[in-house]
């Protein structure tokens, strides 16, 4: 995950972009039935984008530069 064009976190075990998935996607909150009881992000989110592939660090930086 990139925040303001800077790599903030990585993870493993994520399905490829075109893999079949039955889980719901939540942005800014957890599933209300999860053990966290529906955690919500405190604050705002803007310019959220979802891509069908992994972007390179260069591509992320170029997108950040377009918006600044």
N, C-alpha and C positions, 0 to 999 in steps of 0.2 A: 504494500500500500504506500502510495506517495501522498505526502501532505505538503502543499505549496512547492511542488517540484522536487522534494527531498524524500528519498526512500526512508520510510518510517518503520516498516515491519514486513517480514516475509513469513510464509507458512508452507508446509508440505502437505501432501495428501489431498490436494484440491483436484476435483475432476477437471479434465480438459474442457475447453470452451464448448465443444459440440457434444459432450457426453450426455446421455439421457439422465435426467434428474427429476425426481418427484417432489423434492423439498421446495417449500415456499421461500422466496427471497424477501428478506426484510431489510430495509435501509433506514437506519436511525433508531432501530429498536430490535429487541429480541422477540422471538415467538412468545406470545403470552402464556403458553403452556410449558415454557422451559423452566428449569430450576431457578433462574434469576427472576422469575415472575414478571416478565415483560419489561425489562430494562429499556429506558428511553434515553437517547442522547440528550445531554444538557447543553443547549446551544443551537447554533444554526449550521446548516450545510448548504453549499451552493456549488454549482458546476460539477455535479456528480455525473460521471460517464461510465458506461459499461461497454467493453469491447469484446469481440468474439475471439480475441487472441491476446497473448502477452505483449505489451508494448516494451520497447527497449528504453533504457534510461535516457537515451538521446531523444526519442520520440516524446517522452514525458516532458523533458526540458523544453522542447520545441512547442508543445501545447501550452506550457506555462508562459513562455515568452509571447505567444500570440495574445494572451489575455492580459498581459501587463503592459 
